Amino acid sequence: MTLTYEALYAMIKENITGRIGITEDEGHLLHKTISHGDLYLEVGCLWGGTSILAADKADRVITIDFMMGGFWDSIDPVAKRKPSATHILDNFTKFRVAHKVSIIKDFSYPFPLPPDIQPDVFLIDGGHSYECALQDWNTAREITKRAILLHDFHRGNTHKGVWAMGQEVAMKDPEWELTDHVQSMGLFTRRE
Ligand SMILES: C[S@@+](CC[C@H](N)C(=O)[O-])C[C@H]1O[C@@H](n2cnc3c(N)ncnc32)[C@H](O)[C@@H]1O
């Protein structure tokens, strides 16, 4: 039986160890953007929530996270616990997507994967400084075939570096166009 998007999001929210870091409406944009058969790649795994959502449609999911510093050394204050690679793997197993997901424990730049990896959809949800967002945008814009989702892209967001990079670089990119924007999730699609 196939779940509706709303039921899938609710199930993840309820049952994931940790939490999913995007809202239901942001997740809906991500889910709609992915087509069956796609290769989806993201920077920023945390507890694996966005990977699980993407794996509902994508054939293959690659998630990159260096798993260090911040929440990884102290605690995720929202989930009130500390993430770990074991928790992520357990989440992927629990939601029956482990066979589709590759976890890359590494920095997103320099980009750790070979150039023949060309995702259909790329989610940027890693480091929130201007520099990190820029590095990830520069990777994504080169290798992505169809759509780049930029999370934390909102004027009022605490992550001002992402907003600034989005305004100054992504919005001015001649090859990419902002075609949708839901809360803090911007969708850029490759121009024809
Ligand atoms: C906002 S969380 C990701 C949330 C996840 N996408 C979700 O919605 O459930 C950001 C993650 O990016 C990772 N990260 C930050 N900068 C990174 C970098 N340059 N390379 C790899 N991972 C990075 C952090 O370790 C953190 O786990």
The ligand as an ORCA input file, in Angstrom:
! r2SCAN-3c Opt
* xyz 0 1
  C      20.404     20.951      9.289
  S      21.221     19.425      9.496
  C      20.502     18.407      8.251
  C      19.069     18.098      8.507
  C      18.428     17.028      7.615
  N      18.557     17.362      6.195
  C      16.967     16.934      7.971
  O      16.193     17.784      7.507
  O      16.584     16.080      8.776
  C      22.822     19.820      8.893
  C      23.840     18.688      8.911
  O      24.896     19.053      8.022
  C      26.123     18.600      8.506
  N      27.170     19.465      7.895
  C      27.367     20.783      8.107
  N      28.355     21.242      7.313
  C      28.787     20.190      6.584
  C      29.798     20.012      5.589
  N      30.543     21.057      5.136
  N      30.002     18.791      5.077
  C      29.243     17.735      5.491
  N      28.267     17.832      6.427
  C      28.039     19.047      6.963
  C      26.004     18.682     10.027
  O      26.843     17.732     10.649
  C      24.507     18.421     10.267
  O      24.287     17.091     10.652
*
